[in-house]
Amino acid sequence: MKPNFKHLALLFAAIITLHSCSEDDEDNLNEAAPVIANFEFGEGSTHSDEPVAYKGSDIHLEAEITAEATVASITLDIHGHDLELKEGEVEWDFEQVFDGAEYIAKNPEFHEHVDIPMTAPAGEYHISLTVTDANGNSTEIEGHIDIMEPITTSEMSIDETVARGSDFHVEFMIDAVNGIHNVTVDIHAHGLEVAEGEQEWDFEQEYEEGLHGETSAEFHKHIDVPATAPAGEYHMLITIEDENGNTSVIDTHIDVTV
């Protein structure tokens, strides 16, 4: 019987092909999961690596990724847990999959900025970065960041009562990461009886000297109360505005006596 060389050749080629595919599959299986290094995040405007950012600003995030197989996607997740919502605030979570051409590579560098709404509650947020490669291998790295108010004030020292015809003092510290623009004081009353010789008193003044542009400053003022002001309770609003237009309001009262 003559050997069928054609069939033998086809069989040999098939064996070679199967062996080659088997090796390729084994190589794919042996490729390690991506490695994430130097994961840093912080205030966006300064590219800080301190884990702190501010409402109304952004978070800078950066990481070095080493991958034996091509990266298929990078997922970023930012969320808080049981943060107290103040008036005007809305719960904020962020999740995005980054799969643009700059990240579909073997060793991409992750660099993004994420905006923080001014309505987000302040507090500690959990951050996770997950890198998945073309073989389905994935690696996750985690961290925490404190999202803070752009304007904070210390406990205020203020005279609770003041005799008309004299003055009272107001004192507190201001920290504003974007710089202080000004401080406005508004004092007014509602429905106070105006006796003979008295005049309704409202006070509003804007303060900038020693404050404008400063990131930390003491507000210390003495405010005169006219001798003709009606006695009673006055409502007092102190509004601190920063250079980005963010505001923080202190709401208090003061009693004017005879």
Backbone as JSON, one array per atom type, in Angstrom:
{
  "sequence": "MKPNFKHLALLFAAIITLHSCSEDDEDNLNEAAPVIANFEFGEGSTHSDEPVAYKGSDIHLEAEITAEATVASITLDIHGHDLELKEGEVEWDFEQVFDGAEYIAKNPEFHEHVDIPMTAPAGEYHISLTVTDANGNSTEIEGHIDIMEPITTSEMSIDETVARGSDFHVEFMIDAVNGIHNVTVDIHAHGLEVAEGEQEWDFEQEYEEGLHGETSAEFHKHIDVPATAPAGEYHMLITIEDENGNTSVIDTHIDVTV",
  "N": [[0.86, -1.18, 0.0], [0.57, 2.11, -0.88], [1.91, 4.89, 0.79], [-0.13, 7.61, 1.81], [0.85, 10.51, 1.15], [-0.18, 13.03, 1.01], [-2.31, 13.07, 2.85], [-0.87, 12.6, 5.19], [0.7, 14.89, 5.32], [-1.26, 16.87, 5.72], [-2.25, 16.06, 8.2], [0.02, 16.39, 9.8], [0.34, 19.18, 9.62], [-1.98, 20.01, 10.91], [-1.5, 19.1, 13.5], [0.7, 20.68, 14.19], [-0.51, 23.21, 14.11], [-2.48, 22.98, 16.14], [-0.83, 22.59, 18.34], [0.53, 25.03, 18.37], [-1.6, 26.82, 18.83], [-2.37, 25.91, 21.32], [-0.13, 26.59, 22.81], [-0.28, 29.39, 22.56], [-2.7, 29.87, 23.92], [-1.96, 29.01, 26.44], [0.03, 30.87, 27.01], [-1.52, 33.2, 27.14], [-3.08, 32.57, 29.37], [-1.13, 32.53, 31.28], [-0.33, 35.13, 31.5], [0.15, 37.81, 33.68], [-2.04, 39.56, 35.98], [-2.95, 43.07, 35.67], [-0.8, 45.6, 37.12], [-1.05, 48.13, 39.53], [0.44, 51.1, 40.38], [1.78, 53.73, 42.49], [-0.59, 55.21, 43.08], [-2.25, 58.13, 43.42], [-4.07, 60.91, 44.79], [-5.85, 64.01, 45.17], [-6.21, 67.52, 45.92], [-7.26, 69.22, 43.06], [-6.38, 71.64, 41.8], [-3.78, 72.08, 42.58], [-2.53, 69.73, 42.06], [-2.14, 68.03, 44.2], [-0.93, 65.4, 46.37], [-1.98, 64.9, 48.76], [-4.65, 63.44, 50.52], [-7.07, 65.13, 50.21], [-9.74, 67.19, 49.18], [-11.88, 69.79, 47.77], [-15.24, 70.98, 48.0], [-16.98, 72.12, 45.1], [-14.69, 72.29, 43.65], [-12.1, 70.29, 42.19], [-10.95, 66.84, 41.95], [-7.73, 65.56, 41.65], [-6.42, 62.74, 40.07], [-4.13, 60.07, 39.76], [-2.19, 57.4, 38.39], [0.17, 54.76, 37.86], [0.21, 52.2, 35.5], [0.98, 48.87, 34.9], [0.86, 46.4, 32.5], [0.76, 43.13, 31.24], [-0.88, 42.12, 29.27], [-2.94, 43.86, 26.9], [-4.62, 46.71, 28.19], [-8.09, 46.77, 28.8], [-10.12, 48.27, 30.01], [-10.61, 50.94, 32.41], [-11.9, 51.53, 35.52], [-13.32, 53.96, 37.57], [-14.43, 54.7, 40.8], [-16.17, 56.64, 43.1], [-17.47, 57.28, 46.24], [-19.53, 58.12, 49.08], [-20.42, 57.23, 52.51], [-23.29, 57.24, 54.4], [-23.27, 60.03, 54.9], [-24.01, 63.13, 56.43], [-26.62, 65.14, 55.26], [-26.84, 68.51, 54.64], [-28.88, 71.49, 54.45], [-29.75, 72.14, 51.09], [-27.87, 70.4, 50.08], [-26.92, 67.48, 48.17], [-26.81, 63.98, 47.86], [-23.81, 62.53, 46.63], [-22.36, 60.5, 44.21], [-19.82, 59.02, 42.19], [-19.1, 57.41, 39.18], [-17.22, 56.06, 36.56], [-16.29, 54.61, 33.46], [-13.28, 54.34, 31.86], [-12.23, 54.05, 28.7], [-10.89, 55.0, 26.53], [-8.7, 55.63, 23.69], [-6.19, 56.34, 24.69], [-5.89, 54.83, 26.95], [-6.15, 52.18, 26.23], [-3.86, 50.23, 26.14], [-0.65, 48.65, 26.84], [0.89, 49.6, 29.0], [-0.38, 51.99, 30.31], [-0.63, 55.39, 31.57], [-2.62, 56.57, 34.09], [-4.51, 59.49, 34.37], [-6.6, 61.81, 35.54], [-9.13, 64.35, 36.11], [-11.69, 65.03, 38.38], [-14.71, 66.66, 38.79], [-16.12, 68.13, 41.7], [-19.29, 68.53, 42.93], [-20.73, 71.57, 44.25], [-22.83, 71.07, 45.84], [-22.38, 68.65, 47.04], [-22.2, 66.64, 49.99], [-19.94, 67.31, 52.67], [-17.19, 65.3, 53.86], [-15.83, 61.95, 54.44], [-14.81, 60.07, 51.65], [-14.88, 57.07, 49.72], [-12.57, 55.71, 47.44], [-12.1, 53.82, 44.52], [-10.08, 52.17, 42.12], [-10.18, 50.29, 39.27], [-8.57, 48.11, 37.12], [-8.88, 46.4, 34.11], [-7.76, 43.82, 31.98], [-7.31, 42.66, 28.52], [-7.58, 39.92, 28.68], [-9.37, 39.52, 30.63], [-8.4, 39.62, 33.2], [-8.24, 41.37, 36.28], [-7.41, 44.15, 38.42], [-7.68, 45.81, 41.51], [-7.44, 48.87, 43.3], [-7.6, 50.72, 46.33], [-8.69, 53.59, 48.29], [-9.07, 56.49, 50.47], [-10.61, 59.73, 50.61], [-10.86, 63.01, 51.93], [-13.44, 65.18, 51.55], [-13.88, 68.56, 51.69], [-15.38, 71.6, 53.03], [-15.06, 74.63, 51.15], [-14.83, 76.96, 52.54], [-14.26, 77.54, 55.9], [-15.08, 78.23, 59.32], [-14.08, 79.28, 62.59], [-15.31, 78.73, 65.97], [-17.52, 81.29, 66.9], [-16.95, 84.33, 68.67], [-18.98, 86.51, 70.33], [-20.68, 89.4, 71.6], [-23.58, 88.85, 73.41], [-25.55, 90.56, 74.22], [-26.12, 94.09, 73.89], [-25.9, 97.44, 74.9], [-27.8, 100.08, 73.65], [-26.28, 102.81, 71.95], [-23.74, 102.09, 72.48], [-21.08, 99.77, 71.63], [-20.59, 96.5, 70.1], [-18.64, 93.46, 69.96], [-17.42, 91.25, 67.39], [-15.94, 88.19, 66.64], [-13.94, 85.81, 64.94], [-12.21, 83.09, 63.3], [-11.27, 82.66, 59.87], [-10.92, 80.28, 57.34], [-10.12, 79.86, 54.04], [-9.77, 78.11, 51.21], [-9.63, 79.01, 48.6], [-9.07, 81.66, 48.9], [-10.12, 84.64, 50.54], [-12.76, 86.73, 49.54], [-14.59, 88.76, 50.42], [-16.27, 89.91, 53.45], [-19.53, 90.17, 54.58], [-21.67, 91.9, 56.72], [-24.9, 91.83, 58.0], [-27.42, 93.31, 59.74], [-30.59, 93.32, 61.16], [-33.97, 94.02, 62.22], [-37.33, 92.82, 62.93], [-40.53, 94.05, 63.13], [-40.22, 95.55, 65.52], [-41.28, 97.82, 68.0], [-41.25, 101.27, 67.48], [-40.4, 103.78, 69.49], [-41.05, 107.18, 70.71], [-38.56, 109.43, 69.71], [-36.9, 107.44, 68.85], [-35.32, 105.59, 66.16], [-35.78, 103.41, 63.44], [-33.42, 100.8, 63.0], [-31.14, 99.49, 60.79], [-28.37, 97.6, 59.69], [-25.75, 97.26, 57.39], [-22.74, 96.17, 56.07], [-19.78, 95.84, 54.13], [-16.73, 94.11, 54.36], [-13.33, 94.19, 53.56], [-10.68, 94.9, 53.95], [-7.62, 93.67, 55.12], [-8.53, 91.15, 54.79], [-9.16, 90.41, 52.14], [-8.18, 88.19, 49.63], [-6.7, 86.65, 51.37], [-5.96, 83.4, 52.67], [-6.25, 82.52, 55.2], [-7.5, 84.17, 57.94], [-8.25, 86.51, 60.59], [-11.38, 87.62, 61.6], [-12.31, 90.43, 63.17], [-14.23, 92.69, 64.6], [-15.71, 95.76, 65.74], [-18.91, 96.92, 66.26], [-20.95, 99.69, 66.09], [-23.89, 100.62, 67.85], [-26.61, 102.65, 67.33], [-27.77, 105.25, 69.57], [-30.41, 105.76, 69.27], [-31.63, 103.45, 68.43], [-34.28, 101.07, 68.43], [-35.01, 99.01, 71.26], [-34.57, 95.45, 71.56], [-34.7, 92.19, 69.91], [-32.34, 91.43, 67.41], [-31.7, 90.24, 64.14], [-28.86, 88.67, 62.76], [-26.76, 88.31, 60.04], [-23.84, 86.91, 58.79], [-21.89, 86.86, 56.03], [-19.51, 85.08, 54.33], [-17.54, 85.31, 51.5], [-15.71, 83.62, 49.0], [-12.92, 83.78, 46.62], [-13.8, 82.37, 44.46], [-16.47, 82.68, 44.39], [-17.93, 81.1, 46.11], [-19.9, 80.77, 49.09], [-20.24, 81.15, 52.65], [-22.36, 81.12, 55.41], [-23.03, 82.66, 58.51], [-25.45, 82.53, 60.92], [-27.03, 84.37, 63.31], [-28.11, 85.95, 66.44], [-28.65, 89.06, 68.19], [-29.2, 90.92, 71.19], [-30.47, 94.08, 71.74], [-30.33, 96.43, 74.24], [-31.82, 98.86, 76.48]],
  "CA": [[0.0, 0.0, 0.0], [1.39, 3.32, -0.96], [1.54, 5.88, 1.81], [-0.83, 8.81, 1.31], [1.65, 11.63, 1.66], [-1.03, 14.23, 1.13], [-3.02, 13.0, 4.13], [0.11, 12.76, 6.26], [1.09, 16.31, 5.37], [-2.37, 17.6, 6.34], [-2.29, 15.69, 9.6], [1.16, 17.02, 10.45], [0.04, 20.61, 9.71], [-3.01, 20.19, 11.94], [-0.85, 18.91, 14.81], [1.51, 21.88, 14.44], [-1.42, 24.32, 14.38], [-3.06, 22.77, 17.47], [0.24, 22.82, 19.33], [0.78, 26.47, 18.41], [-2.74, 27.46, 19.5], [-2.3, 25.52, 22.73], [0.92, 27.43, 23.43], [-0.79, 30.76, 22.66], [-3.68, 29.91, 25.0], [-1.22, 28.9, 27.69], [0.69, 32.16, 27.24], [-2.54, 34.14, 27.59], [-3.46, 32.23, 30.73], [-0.01, 32.8, 32.17], [-0.08, 36.57, 31.61], [-0.25, 38.27, 35.01], [-3.01, 40.66, 36.06], [-2.3, 44.39, 35.68], [-0.26, 46.12, 38.38], [-1.31, 49.56, 39.71], [1.44, 51.67, 41.3], [1.82, 55.18, 42.7], [-1.94, 55.76, 42.99], [-2.34, 59.32, 44.24], [-5.24, 61.76, 44.53], [-5.91, 65.15, 46.07], [-6.75, 68.77, 45.38], [-6.94, 69.28, 41.64], [-5.72, 72.85, 41.33], [-2.35, 72.03, 42.92], [-2.06, 68.37, 41.81], [-1.65, 67.56, 45.49], [-1.11, 63.99, 46.67], [-2.64, 64.81, 50.06], [-6.0, 62.96, 50.23], [-8.04, 66.16, 50.59], [-10.23, 68.01, 48.08], [-12.86, 70.75, 48.25], [-16.5, 71.13, 47.27], [-16.93, 73.18, 44.1], [-13.41, 72.23, 42.96], [-11.95, 68.99, 41.55], [-9.98, 65.88, 42.48], [-6.7, 65.09, 40.72], [-6.11, 61.32, 40.29], [-3.03, 59.64, 38.9], [-1.65, 56.07, 38.71], [0.97, 54.07, 36.84], [-0.34, 50.86, 35.27], [1.81, 47.94, 34.13], [0.0, 45.3, 32.08], [1.35, 42.23, 30.25], [-1.86, 42.11, 28.17], [-3.48, 45.19, 26.67], [-5.7, 47.13, 29.08], [-9.39, 46.88, 28.13], [-10.89, 49.35, 30.62], [-10.24, 51.41, 33.74], [-13.13, 52.0, 36.17], [-13.13, 54.79, 38.76], [-15.63, 54.8, 41.62], [-16.03, 57.5, 44.29], [-18.75, 57.37, 46.94], [-19.5, 58.29, 50.53], [-21.34, 56.37, 53.25], [-24.04, 57.81, 55.54], [-22.87, 61.41, 55.18], [-25.13, 63.98, 56.79], [-26.98, 66.13, 54.24], [-27.31, 69.81, 55.12], [-29.82, 72.14, 53.54], [-29.19, 72.44, 49.78], [-26.91, 69.39, 49.66], [-27.45, 66.3, 47.5], [-25.87, 62.86, 47.9], [-22.99, 62.49, 45.42], [-21.55, 59.34, 43.87], [-19.23, 59.15, 40.85], [-18.55, 56.18, 38.59], [-16.98, 56.21, 35.12], [-15.39, 53.66, 32.8], [-12.39, 55.0, 30.92], [-11.76, 53.08, 27.7], [-10.41, 55.73, 25.37], [-7.5, 55.1, 23.03], [-4.98, 56.58, 25.48], [-5.81, 53.84, 28.02], [-6.13, 50.83, 25.66], [-2.43, 50.01, 25.9], [-0.08, 47.72, 27.82], [1.38, 50.29, 30.2], [-0.87, 53.37, 30.27], [-0.61, 56.19, 32.79], [-3.95, 57.11, 34.36], [-4.48, 60.85, 34.88], [-7.91, 62.42, 35.33], [-9.65, 65.31, 37.1], [-13.12, 64.82, 38.58], [-15.34, 67.8, 39.44], [-16.93, 67.88, 42.89], [-20.37, 69.53, 43.0], [-20.8, 72.37, 45.48], [-23.93, 70.52, 46.63], [-21.98, 67.38, 47.66], [-21.92, 66.77, 51.42], [-18.54, 67.16, 53.08], [-16.93, 64.09, 54.64], [-14.88, 60.98, 53.89], [-15.29, 59.32, 50.49], [-14.11, 55.89, 49.33], [-12.16, 55.73, 46.04], [-11.53, 52.57, 44.02], [-9.66, 52.17, 40.72], [-10.11, 48.91, 38.81], [-8.0, 47.96, 35.77], [-9.17, 45.09, 33.53], [-7.04, 43.66, 30.71], [-8.02, 41.99, 27.43], [-7.81, 38.53, 29.05], [-10.34, 39.48, 31.71], [-7.75, 39.79, 34.5], [-8.47, 42.71, 36.82], [-6.75, 44.54, 39.67], [-8.34, 46.96, 42.14], [-6.73, 49.55, 44.38], [-8.58, 51.53, 47.05], [-8.21, 54.64, 49.17], [-10.09, 57.39, 51.0], [-10.31, 61.14, 50.48], [-11.74, 63.91, 52.67], [-13.96, 66.32, 50.78], [-14.11, 69.59, 52.71], [-15.97, 72.88, 52.64], [-14.01, 75.56, 50.73], [-14.73, 78.01, 53.56], [-14.6, 77.09, 57.25], [-14.9, 79.26, 60.35], [-13.97, 78.79, 63.96], [-16.43, 79.14, 66.82], [-17.56, 82.75, 66.94], [-17.08, 85.05, 69.93], [-19.81, 87.7, 70.08], [-21.48, 89.87, 72.74], [-24.96, 88.45, 73.2], [-26.37, 91.75, 74.42], [-25.4, 95.36, 73.78], [-26.72, 98.61, 75.22], [-27.78, 101.04, 72.54], [-25.36, 103.91, 72.22], [-22.4, 101.52, 72.67], [-20.75, 98.86, 70.53], [-20.36, 95.1, 70.45], [-17.57, 92.89, 69.15], [-17.6, 89.97, 66.72], [-14.58, 87.68, 66.4], [-13.8, 84.4, 64.55], [-11.19, 82.82, 62.29], [-11.75, 82.19, 58.58], [-10.0, 79.57, 56.44], [-10.73, 79.77, 52.71], [-8.73, 77.56, 50.35], [-9.55, 79.82, 47.38], [-8.84, 83.05, 49.25], [-11.32, 85.4, 50.95], [-13.11, 87.89, 48.71], [-15.05, 89.77, 51.38], [-17.2, 89.49, 54.5], [-20.63, 91.12, 54.69], [-22.47, 91.8, 57.95], [-26.24, 92.39, 57.84], [-28.16, 93.27, 61.0], [-31.91, 93.93, 61.0], [-35.02, 93.54, 63.12], [-38.66, 92.78, 62.33], [-41.68, 94.3, 64.0], [-39.94, 96.22, 66.79], [-42.0, 99.08, 68.18], [-40.37, 102.45, 67.47], [-40.93, 104.78, 70.42], [-40.71, 108.57, 70.42], [-37.13, 109.7, 69.79], [-36.15, 106.31, 68.3], [-35.34, 105.41, 64.7], [-35.53, 102.03, 63.01], [-31.98, 100.64, 62.7], [-30.63, 98.36, 60.01], [-26.93, 97.77, 59.46], [-25.13, 96.37, 56.41], [-21.42, 96.65, 55.68], [-18.87, 94.87, 53.5], [-15.37, 94.25, 54.87], [-12.3, 93.58, 52.73], [-9.33, 95.23, 54.43], [-7.01, 92.64, 55.94], [-9.18, 89.87, 54.51], [-9.21, 90.1, 50.71], [-7.06, 87.4, 49.09], [-6.07, 85.81, 52.39], [-6.54, 82.07, 52.83], [-6.54, 82.38, 56.63], [-7.5, 85.51, 58.53], [-9.14, 86.73, 61.72], [-12.38, 88.68, 61.49], [-12.48, 91.0, 64.5], [-14.8, 94.01, 64.37], [-16.61, 96.38, 66.72], [-20.01, 97.55, 65.53], [-21.68, 100.68, 66.9], [-25.35, 100.6, 67.85], [-27.05, 104.02, 67.62], [-28.54, 105.46, 70.81], [-31.83, 105.86, 68.9], [-32.13, 102.16, 67.96], [-35.26, 100.44, 69.32], [-34.52, 97.83, 71.99], [-35.19, 94.19, 71.14], [-33.85, 91.18, 69.28], [-31.94, 91.7, 66.02], [-31.18, 89.11, 63.38], [-27.55, 89.03, 62.22], [-26.21, 87.39, 59.05], [-22.47, 87.19, 58.37], [-21.66, 86.08, 54.81], [-18.11, 85.06, 53.85], [-17.46, 84.91, 50.1], [-14.34, 83.4, 48.56], [-12.59, 84.33, 45.31], [-14.5, 81.59, 43.44], [-17.9, 82.94, 44.5], [-18.56, 80.25, 47.13], [-20.24, 81.52, 50.29], [-20.57, 80.48, 53.9], [-23.19, 82.07, 56.16], [-23.23, 82.49, 59.95], [-26.77, 83.09, 61.25], [-27.09, 84.51, 64.76], [-28.96, 87.04, 66.94], [-28.1, 89.89, 69.25], [-30.23, 91.68, 71.88], [-30.15, 95.47, 72.02], [-31.02, 96.85, 75.45], [-31.88, 100.32, 76.75]],
  "C": [[0.9, 1.23, 0.0], [0.96, 4.31, 0.13], [0.89, 7.11, 1.17], [-0.13, 10.02, 1.89], [0.82, 12.9, 1.85], [-1.75, 14.24, 2.46], [-2.06, 13.18, 5.31], [0.53, 14.21, 6.44], [0.01, 17.14, 6.05], [-2.45, 17.32, 7.83], [-1.17, 16.37, 10.38], [0.91, 18.52, 10.64], [-0.98, 20.88, 10.81], [-2.41, 20.08, 13.33], [-0.03, 20.15, 15.18], [0.61, 23.05, 14.84], [-2.02, 24.19, 15.78], [-2.04, 23.04, 18.56], [0.51, 24.31, 19.5], [-0.34, 27.19, 19.14], [-2.72, 27.16, 21.0], [-1.26, 26.36, 23.46], [0.43, 28.87, 23.61], [-1.78, 30.88, 23.8], [-2.99, 29.85, 26.35], [-0.53, 30.2, 28.04], [-0.31, 33.17, 27.77], [-2.93, 33.87, 29.04], [-2.37, 32.59, 31.72], [0.28, 34.29, 32.33], [-0.66, 37.08, 32.93], [-1.28, 39.39, 34.9], [-2.27, 41.99, 36.07], [-1.82, 44.77, 37.08], [-0.5, 47.63, 38.41], [-0.33, 50.09, 40.74], [1.28, 53.18, 41.39], [0.45, 55.83, 42.49], [-2.04, 56.94, 43.95], [-3.56, 60.15, 43.83], [-5.26, 62.87, 45.57], [-6.48, 66.36, 45.36], [-6.29, 68.97, 43.95], [-6.12, 70.47, 41.21], [-4.22, 72.84, 41.58], [-1.73, 70.67, 42.62], [-1.46, 67.77, 43.09], [-1.83, 66.04, 45.61], [-1.61, 63.79, 48.1], [-4.09, 64.44, 49.81], [-7.1, 63.91, 50.73], [-8.44, 66.91, 49.33], [-11.39, 68.86, 48.61], [-14.1, 70.8, 47.36], [-16.39, 72.3, 46.29], [-15.62, 73.22, 43.34], [-13.3, 70.86, 42.28], [-10.9, 68.15, 42.25], [-9.02, 65.5, 41.35], [-6.38, 63.64, 41.08], [-5.07, 60.88, 39.29], [-2.54, 58.26, 39.35], [-0.84, 55.56, 37.54], [0.49, 52.64, 36.73], [0.63, 50.05, 34.42], [0.95, 46.72, 33.8], [0.7, 44.45, 31.03], [0.44, 42.07, 29.03], [-2.43, 43.52, 28.05], [-4.63, 45.49, 27.64], [-6.98, 47.29, 28.27], [-10.22, 48.03, 28.7], [-10.32, 49.7, 31.99], [-11.51, 52.01, 34.35], [-12.78, 52.76, 37.44], [-14.45, 54.93, 39.49], [-15.33, 55.64, 42.85], [-17.4, 57.59, 44.95], [-18.52, 57.56, 48.44], [-20.5, 57.34, 51.18], [-21.96, 57.16, 54.41], [-23.56, 59.22, 55.91], [-24.11, 62.26, 55.45], [-25.37, 65.03, 55.71], [-27.49, 67.4, 54.92], [-28.26, 70.4, 54.08], [-29.12, 72.5, 52.22], [-28.19, 71.43, 49.27], [-27.62, 68.17, 49.06], [-26.39, 65.2, 47.55], [-25.13, 62.74, 46.57], [-22.19, 61.21, 45.33], [-21.01, 59.55, 42.46], [-18.71, 57.79, 40.4], [-18.4, 56.4, 37.09], [-16.0, 55.13, 34.66], [-14.58, 54.41, 31.76], [-11.84, 53.95, 29.95], [-11.36, 53.77, 26.4], [-9.09, 55.18, 24.86], [-6.25, 55.27, 23.89], [-4.79, 55.54, 26.58], [-5.81, 52.4, 27.5], [-4.7, 50.55, 25.2], [-1.91, 49.06, 26.97], [0.35, 48.42, 29.11], [0.92, 51.75, 30.21], [-0.67, 54.07, 31.62], [-1.98, 56.83, 32.96], [-3.81, 58.51, 34.95], [-5.79, 61.52, 34.52], [-8.2, 63.44, 36.42], [-11.16, 65.13, 37.16], [-13.68, 66.01, 39.35], [-16.2, 67.36, 40.62], [-18.04, 68.93, 42.95], [-20.32, 70.3, 44.32], [-21.88, 71.82, 46.41], [-23.58, 69.19, 47.31], [-21.76, 67.57, 49.15], [-20.44, 66.57, 51.72], [-18.4, 65.87, 53.89], [-15.94, 63.18, 53.94], [-15.53, 60.18, 52.76], [-14.31, 58.18, 50.18], [-13.82, 55.98, 47.84], [-11.64, 54.34, 45.67], [-11.22, 52.73, 42.53], [-9.45, 50.72, 40.3], [-9.63, 48.87, 37.36], [-8.26, 46.54, 35.3], [-8.46, 44.98, 32.19], [-7.86, 42.84, 29.71], [-8.3, 40.53, 27.73], [-8.85, 38.38, 30.16], [-9.74, 39.54, 33.09], [-8.0, 41.21, 34.99], [-7.76, 42.9, 38.14], [-7.44, 45.78, 40.19], [-7.44, 47.54, 43.22], [-7.7, 50.54, 45.01], [-7.89, 52.61, 47.9], [-9.37, 55.48, 49.67], [-9.64, 58.83, 50.83], [-11.31, 61.95, 51.29], [-12.14, 65.06, 51.76], [-14.45, 67.36, 51.78], [-14.81, 70.81, 52.13], [-14.84, 73.81, 52.19], [-13.8, 76.71, 51.71], [-15.12, 77.41, 54.9], [-14.32, 78.22, 58.23], [-14.8, 78.61, 61.71], [-15.24, 79.17, 64.72], [-16.37, 80.66, 67.0], [-17.68, 83.26, 68.37], [-17.84, 86.34, 69.65], [-20.52, 88.08, 71.37], [-22.94, 89.54, 72.47], [-25.93, 89.61, 73.38], [-25.49, 92.99, 74.29], [-26.36, 96.5, 74.11], [-26.66, 99.57, 74.05], [-26.95, 102.25, 72.94], [-23.95, 103.42, 72.49], [-22.09, 100.6, 71.48], [-20.61, 97.43, 71.04], [-19.31, 94.52, 69.51], [-17.98, 91.54, 68.57], [-16.2, 89.47, 66.35], [-14.63, 86.19, 66.03], [-12.71, 84.3, 63.49], [-11.85, 82.29, 61.02], [-10.61, 81.47, 57.87], [-10.72, 79.37, 55.12], [-9.65, 79.34, 51.72], [-8.55, 78.38, 49.08], [-9.25, 81.29, 47.64], [-10.16, 83.75, 49.57], [-11.54, 86.56, 49.98], [-13.58, 89.04, 49.61], [-15.93, 89.12, 52.43], [-18.27, 90.57, 54.62], [-21.4, 90.84, 55.97], [-23.79, 92.53, 57.73], [-27.0, 92.21, 59.15], [-29.5, 93.98, 60.79], [-32.88, 93.31, 61.99], [-36.35, 93.55, 62.38], [-39.7, 93.06, 63.4], [-41.38, 94.92, 65.34], [-40.68, 97.55, 66.85], [-41.0, 100.24, 68.27], [-41.01, 103.52, 68.33], [-40.49, 106.18, 70.02], [-39.21, 108.79, 70.65], [-36.27, 108.56, 69.26], [-36.26, 106.27, 66.77], [-35.01, 103.96, 64.37], [-34.07, 101.89, 62.57], [-31.74, 99.34, 61.93], [-29.16, 98.65, 59.72], [-26.5, 96.78, 58.4], [-23.8, 96.97, 55.98], [-20.57, 95.5, 55.14], [-17.45, 95.15, 53.97], [-14.41, 93.51, 53.95], [-10.9, 93.78, 53.3], [-8.82, 94.16, 55.4], [-7.57, 91.25, 55.71], [-9.03, 89.45, 53.06], [-7.95, 89.36, 50.24], [-6.39, 86.49, 50.09], [-6.74, 84.44, 52.45], [-6.84, 81.75, 54.29], [-6.44, 83.75, 57.27], [-8.47, 85.57, 59.7], [-10.1, 87.87, 61.39], [-12.65, 89.18, 62.9], [-12.94, 92.45, 64.32], [-15.63, 94.44, 65.57], [-17.65, 97.18, 65.95], [-20.8, 98.44, 66.47], [-23.19, 100.5, 66.74], [-25.84, 102.0, 68.21], [-27.88, 104.1, 68.91], [-30.03, 105.52, 70.53], [-32.41, 104.52, 68.43], [-33.16, 101.6, 68.93], [-34.65, 99.22, 70.01], [-35.25, 96.59, 71.49], [-34.19, 93.26, 70.48], [-33.61, 91.52, 67.82], [-31.35, 90.44, 65.4], [-29.87, 89.54, 62.71], [-27.07, 87.93, 61.28], [-24.8, 87.84, 58.68], [-22.17, 86.27, 57.19], [-20.2, 86.22, 54.39], [-18.13, 84.55, 52.42], [-16.0, 84.71, 49.71], [-14.14, 83.9, 47.13], [-13.24, 83.56, 44.16], [-16.01, 81.79, 43.49], [-18.63, 82.03, 45.46], [-18.83, 81.08, 48.38], [-20.48, 80.6, 51.47], [-21.26, 81.51, 54.78], [-23.24, 81.68, 57.64], [-24.51, 83.23, 60.3], [-26.87, 83.16, 62.77], [-28.01, 85.69, 65.13], [-28.2, 87.83, 68.0], [-29.24, 90.72, 69.86], [-29.71, 93.08, 72.19], [-30.99, 95.91, 73.21], [-30.97, 98.38, 75.59], [-30.69, 100.72, 77.59]]
}
